[in-house]
Amino acid sequence: MTQPELNENTFARLINIAGRQRMLSQRVGFLSVVLNSAQKQTEDQELRQSDSRLEMLKIAAADFERGFAILRQGDPAQDLPFWDSDGIRAILAGTGSQKGLRTISHFMTETRHTISVLESGKTRPDQELEAFSTFVLTDVLGVLQQIVTALEHDFQIETAKRQKQRDQEIDRVRAAVEEIQRASKFSRLIALNAKISANRAGQHGSEFRALTDEIKQISDDITESSDDIIRFLAFA
């Protein structure tokens, strides 16, 4: 699969999304524990369901799923492609219990289950929420940090690759300009020799002498322009 060309801004947006996933996962874990505890302290089911923190939990969960979908599939509407690098694939595939995709999928499933339980006015056992909280702070955050690190690494590699290509293109342009300079200097030398011959011809060489002056002027202009290009390339 051919990778899309990503500019610095697109890489920054993907890295920002991956970083935000860490914050959202921690918010989900925190609100799950807090709401489960609050649910146990009241018998008013309407109050439980109307708690604004429950809406915050649902929004955080939805934002997390949208963000992970972008990292997994891209989002053409936001002009964000799917970045399928070897590093990202290795993290998501993983080995054993360290499979990143399995970890994130389990996190989203557990989050949906917690929301469903809380919306029904019930609670989850404390041991389950403690295990979920530990899972978020270790496994989930670990996977998300690896994704951020992989994206940053890919960005550095792509930047170095593009800089190398740019340097090669500059070298090719410089070589072409230097070749033009050599041809220009040679043309100027020919024009000078032709003018000397025209002067020897006296009046009969006047038209030829004017032509050689034009050739010399063109050669001078080419040399000056190519010098400007080389100076520009030196600072590129």
SULTA-V199540 format. One record per residue. N is the residue number from 1. RES is the residue in three letters. SS is DSSP state (hx for helix, st for strand, lp for the rest). NEAR is the number of other ideal C-beta (glycine too) atoms within 12 Angstrom. D_LAST is the distance of its C-alpha to the last C-alpha in Angstrom with 1 decimal. Layout:
# SULTA-V199540
n:N res:RES ss:SS near:NEAR d_last:D_LAST
n:N res:RES ss:SS near:NEAR d_last:D_LAST
This chain:
# SULTA-V199540
n:1 res:MET ss:lp near:10 d_last:32.7
n:2 res:THR ss:lp near:7 d_last:29.2
n:3 res:GLN ss:lp near:19 d_last:27.0
n:4 res:PRO ss:lp near:19 d_last:25.3
n:5 res:GLU ss:lp near:14 d_last:21.6
n:6 res:LEU ss:lp near:28 d_last:21.2
n:7 res:ASN ss:lp near:17 d_last:18.4
n:8 res:GLU ss:hx near:16 d_last:18.1
n:9 res:ASN ss:hx near:14 d_last:20.7
n:10 res:THR ss:hx near:27 d_last:23.2
n:11 res:PHE ss:hx near:30 d_last:23.0
n:12 res:ALA ss:hx near:19 d_last:23.6
n:13 res:ARG ss:hx near:26 d_last:26.6
n:14 res:LEU ss:hx near:40 d_last:28.1
n:15 res:ILE ss:hx near:32 d_last:27.9
n:16 res:ASN ss:hx near:22 d_last:29.4
n:17 res:ILE ss:hx near:32 d_last:32.2
n:18 res:ALA ss:hx near:39 d_last:33.0
n:19 res:GLY ss:hx near:24 d_last:33.1
n:20 res:ARG ss:hx near:25 d_last:35.4
n:21 res:GLN ss:hx near:40 d_last:37.7
n:22 res:ARG ss:hx near:31 d_last:38.5
n:23 res:MET ss:hx near:24 d_last:39.6
n:24 res:LEU ss:hx near:35 d_last:41.6
n:25 res:SER ss:hx near:43 d_last:43.4
n:26 res:GLN ss:hx near:26 d_last:44.5
n:27 res:ARG ss:hx near:28 d_last:45.7
n:28 res:VAL ss:hx near:44 d_last:47.7
n:29 res:GLY ss:hx near:35 d_last:49.2
n:30 res:PHE ss:hx near:24 d_last:50.2
n:31 res:LEU ss:hx near:35 d_last:51.6
n:32 res:SER ss:hx near:42 d_last:53.6
n:33 res:VAL ss:hx near:30 d_last:55.3
n:34 res:VAL ss:hx near:25 d_last:55.9
n:35 res:LEU ss:hx near:39 d_last:57.3
n:36 res:ASN ss:hx near:34 d_last:59.5
n:37 res:SER ss:hx near:22 d_last:61.0
n:38 res:ALA ss:hx near:24 d_last:61.6
n:39 res:GLN ss:hx near:33 d_last:63.2
n:40 res:LYS ss:hx near:20 d_last:65.7
n:41 res:GLN ss:lp near:14 d_last:66.7
n:42 res:THR ss:lp near:17 d_last:67.9
n:43 res:GLU ss:lp near:11 d_last:70.3
n:44 res:ASP ss:lp near:13 d_last:69.2
n:45 res:GLN ss:hx near:16 d_last:67.4
n:46 res:GLU ss:hx near:12 d_last:66.1
n:47 res:LEU ss:hx near:17 d_last:64.6
n:48 res:ARG ss:hx near:26 d_last:62.8
n:49 res:GLN ss:hx near:24 d_last:61.3
n:50 res:SER ss:hx near:17 d_last:60.4
n:51 res:ASP ss:lp near:26 d_last:58.4
n:52 res:SER ss:hx near:16 d_last:55.0
n:53 res:ARG ss:hx near:27 d_last:53.5
n:54 res:LEU ss:hx near:31 d_last:54.5
n:55 res:GLU ss:hx near:18 d_last:52.4
n:56 res:MET ss:hx near:22 d_last:49.5
n:57 res:LEU ss:hx near:35 d_last:50.0
n:58 res:LYS ss:hx near:28 d_last:50.0
n:59 res:ILE ss:hx near:20 d_last:46.9
n:60 res:ALA ss:hx near:33 d_last:45.0
n:61 res:ALA ss:hx near:34 d_last:46.3
n:62 res:ALA ss:hx near:21 d_last:45.3
n:63 res:ASP ss:hx near:24 d_last:41.8
n:64 res:PHE ss:hx near:38 d_last:41.5
n:65 res:GLU ss:hx near:27 d_last:42.6
n:66 res:ARG ss:hx near:23 d_last:40.2
n:67 res:GLY ss:hx near:34 d_last:37.3
n:68 res:PHE ss:hx near:35 d_last:38.3
n:69 res:ALA ss:hx near:22 d_last:38.8
n:70 res:ILE ss:hx near:29 d_last:35.1
n:71 res:LEU ss:hx near:39 d_last:34.0
n:72 res:ARG ss:hx near:29 d_last:36.4
n:73 res:GLN ss:hx near:18 d_last:36.1
n:74 res:GLY ss:lp near:24 d_last:33.2
n:75 res:ASP ss:st near:21 d_last:33.9
n:76 res:PRO ss:hx near:11 d_last:32.9
n:77 res:ALA ss:hx near:11 d_last:34.3
n:78 res:GLN ss:hx near:17 d_last:31.6
n:79 res:ASP ss:lp near:15 d_last:28.9
n:80 res:LEU ss:st near:29 d_last:29.0
n:81 res:PRO ss:lp near:26 d_last:29.3
n:82 res:PHE ss:lp near:23 d_last:31.3
n:83 res:TRP ss:lp near:37 d_last:29.2
n:84 res:ASP ss:lp near:25 d_last:31.3
n:85 res:SER ss:lp near:29 d_last:29.7
n:86 res:ASP ss:hx near:16 d_last:31.8
n:87 res:GLY ss:hx near:25 d_last:31.7
n:88 res:ILE ss:hx near:32 d_last:33.1
n:89 res:ARG ss:hx near:22 d_last:35.7
n:90 res:ALA ss:hx near:22 d_last:36.9
n:91 res:ILE ss:hx near:33 d_last:37.4
n:92 res:LEU ss:hx near:29 d_last:39.3
n:93 res:ALA ss:hx near:18 d_last:41.4
n:94 res:GLY ss:lp near:22 d_last:42.0
n:95 res:THR ss:lp near:11 d_last:45.3
n:96 res:GLY ss:hx near:10 d_last:48.7
n:97 res:SER ss:hx near:14 d_last:48.8
n:98 res:GLN ss:hx near:18 d_last:45.1
n:99 res:LYS ss:lp near:21 d_last:44.1
n:100 res:GLY ss:hx near:35 d_last:41.7
n:101 res:LEU ss:hx near:22 d_last:42.7
n:102 res:ARG ss:hx near:22 d_last:46.3
n:103 res:THR ss:hx near:32 d_last:45.7
n:104 res:ILE ss:hx near:38 d_last:44.0
n:105 res:SER ss:hx near:22 d_last:46.6
n:106 res:HIS ss:hx near:23 d_last:49.4
n:107 res:PHE ss:hx near:39 d_last:48.0
n:108 res:MET ss:hx near:31 d_last:47.9
n:109 res:THR ss:hx near:18 d_last:51.4
n:110 res:GLU ss:hx near:31 d_last:52.8
n:111 res:THR ss:hx near:39 d_last:51.2
n:112 res:ARG ss:hx near:22 d_last:52.8
n:113 res:HIS ss:hx near:23 d_last:56.1
n:114 res:THR ss:hx near:39 d_last:56.0
n:115 res:ILE ss:hx near:33 d_last:55.4
n:116 res:SER ss:hx near:21 d_last:58.2
n:117 res:VAL ss:hx near:27 d_last:60.6
n:118 res:LEU ss:hx near:36 d_last:59.8
n:119 res:GLU ss:hx near:24 d_last:60.2
n:120 res:SER ss:lp near:16 d_last:63.6
n:121 res:GLY ss:lp near:23 d_last:64.7
n:122 res:LYS ss:lp near:19 d_last:64.9
n:123 res:THR ss:lp near:28 d_last:63.1
n:124 res:ARG ss:lp near:27 d_last:61.7
n:125 res:PRO ss:lp near:14 d_last:63.3
n:126 res:ASP ss:hx near:16 d_last:61.7
n:127 res:GLN ss:hx near:12 d_last:61.1
n:128 res:GLU ss:hx near:19 d_last:59.0
n:129 res:LEU ss:hx near:31 d_last:56.9
n:130 res:GLU ss:hx near:18 d_last:56.4
n:131 res:ALA ss:hx near:21 d_last:55.3
n:132 res:PHE ss:hx near:32 d_last:52.9
n:133 res:SER ss:hx near:31 d_last:51.5
n:134 res:THR ss:hx near:18 d_last:51.0
n:135 res:PHE ss:hx near:30 d_last:49.5
n:136 res:VAL ss:hx near:38 d_last:46.9
n:137 res:LEU ss:hx near:23 d_last:45.9
n:138 res:THR ss:hx near:21 d_last:45.7
n:139 res:ASP ss:hx near:30 d_last:45.1
n:140 res:VAL ss:hx near:36 d_last:43.4
n:141 res:LEU ss:hx near:29 d_last:41.0
n:142 res:GLY ss:hx near:26 d_last:40.4
n:143 res:VAL ss:hx near:38 d_last:39.3
n:144 res:LEU ss:hx near:37 d_last:37.1
n:145 res:GLN ss:hx near:26 d_last:35.4
n:146 res:GLN ss:hx near:30 d_last:34.7
n:147 res:ILE ss:hx near:41 d_last:33.2
n:148 res:VAL ss:hx near:30 d_last:30.9
n:149 res:THR ss:hx near:23 d_last:29.9
n:150 res:ALA ss:hx near:30 d_last:29.4
n:151 res:LEU ss:hx near:33 d_last:27.1
n:152 res:GLU ss:hx near:25 d_last:25.0
n:153 res:HIS ss:hx near:23 d_last:24.9
n:154 res:ASP ss:hx near:30 d_last:24.0
n:155 res:PHE ss:hx near:29 d_last:21.2
n:156 res:GLN ss:hx near:19 d_last:19.8
n:157 res:ILE ss:hx near:21 d_last:20.3
n:158 res:GLU ss:hx near:26 d_last:18.8
n:159 res:THR ss:hx near:19 d_last:15.6
n:160 res:ALA ss:hx near:14 d_last:15.4
n:161 res:LYS ss:hx near:17 d_last:16.3
n:162 res:ARG ss:hx near:19 d_last:13.7
n:163 res:GLN ss:hx near:16 d_last:10.9
n:164 res:LYS ss:hx near:14 d_last:12.8
n:165 res:GLN ss:hx near:15 d_last:13.0
n:166 res:ARG ss:hx near:16 d_last:9.4
n:167 res:ASP ss:hx near:16 d_last:8.9
n:168 res:GLN ss:hx near:14 d_last:12.0
n:169 res:GLU ss:hx near:16 d_last:11.1
n:170 res:ILE ss:hx near:21 d_last:8.2
n:171 res:ASP ss:hx near:18 d_last:11.0
n:172 res:ARG ss:hx near:15 d_last:13.5
n:173 res:VAL ss:hx near:21 d_last:11.8
n:174 res:ARG ss:hx near:23 d_last:11.4
n:175 res:ALA ss:hx near:18 d_last:15.0
n:176 res:ALA ss:hx near:18 d_last:16.3
n:177 res:VAL ss:hx near:27 d_last:15.1
n:178 res:GLU ss:hx near:20 d_last:16.7
n:179 res:GLU ss:hx near:17 d_last:19.7
n:180 res:ILE ss:hx near:25 d_last:19.9
n:181 res:GLN ss:hx near:25 d_last:19.8
n:182 res:ARG ss:hx near:18 d_last:22.6
n:183 res:ALA ss:hx near:19 d_last:24.6
n:184 res:SER ss:hx near:27 d_last:24.2
n:185 res:LYS ss:hx near:21 d_last:25.5
n:186 res:PHE ss:hx near:18 d_last:28.3
n:187 res:SER ss:hx near:25 d_last:29.2
n:188 res:ARG ss:hx near:27 d_last:29.4
n:189 res:LEU ss:hx near:19 d_last:31.7
n:190 res:ILE ss:hx near:20 d_last:33.9
n:191 res:ALA ss:hx near:27 d_last:34.1
n:192 res:LEU ss:hx near:21 d_last:35.2
n:193 res:ASN ss:hx near:18 d_last:37.9
n:194 res:ALA ss:hx near:26 d_last:39.0
n:195 res:LYS ss:hx near:25 d_last:39.4
n:196 res:ILE ss:hx near:16 d_last:41.5
n:197 res:SER ss:hx near:18 d_last:43.7
n:198 res:ALA ss:hx near:24 d_last:44.0
n:199 res:ASN ss:hx near:18 d_last:45.1
n:200 res:ARG ss:hx near:14 d_last:47.7
n:201 res:ALA ss:lp near:16 d_last:49.0
n:202 res:GLY ss:hx near:11 d_last:49.7
n:203 res:GLN ss:hx near:11 d_last:50.4
n:204 res:HIS ss:hx near:12 d_last:50.1
n:205 res:GLY ss:hx near:19 d_last:46.4
n:206 res:SER ss:hx near:15 d_last:45.4
n:207 res:GLU ss:hx near:14 d_last:43.8
n:208 res:PHE ss:hx near:23 d_last:42.0
n:209 res:ARG ss:hx near:24 d_last:40.8
n:210 res:ALA ss:hx near:16 d_last:39.3
n:211 res:LEU ss:hx near:19 d_last:37.5
n:212 res:THR ss:hx near:28 d_last:36.0
n:213 res:ASP ss:hx near:22 d_last:34.8
n:214 res:GLU ss:hx near:19 d_last:33.0
n:215 res:ILE ss:hx near:26 d_last:31.4
n:216 res:LYS ss:hx near:26 d_last:30.2
n:217 res:GLN ss:hx near:19 d_last:28.7
n:218 res:ILE ss:hx near:21 d_last:26.9
n:219 res:SER ss:hx near:28 d_last:25.6
n:220 res:ASP ss:hx near:21 d_last:24.5
n:221 res:ASP ss:hx near:18 d_last:22.6
n:222 res:ILE ss:hx near:25 d_last:20.8
n:223 res:THR ss:hx near:26 d_last:19.9
n:224 res:GLU ss:hx near:19 d_last:18.7
n:225 res:SER ss:hx near:18 d_last:16.5
n:226 res:SER ss:hx near:27 d_last:15.1
n:227 res:ASP ss:hx near:21 d_last:14.4
n:228 res:ASP ss:hx near:16 d_last:12.4
n:229 res:ILE ss:hx near:23 d_last:10.3
n:230 res:ILE ss:hx near:24 d_last:9.8
n:231 res:ARG ss:hx near:14 d_last:9.0
n:232 res:PHE ss:hx near:15 d_last:6.3
n:233 res:LEU ss:hx near:22 d_last:4.9
n:234 res:ALA ss:hx near:14 d_last:5.7
n:235 res:PHE ss:hx near:9 d_last:3.8
n:236 res:ALA ss:lp near:15 d_last:0.0
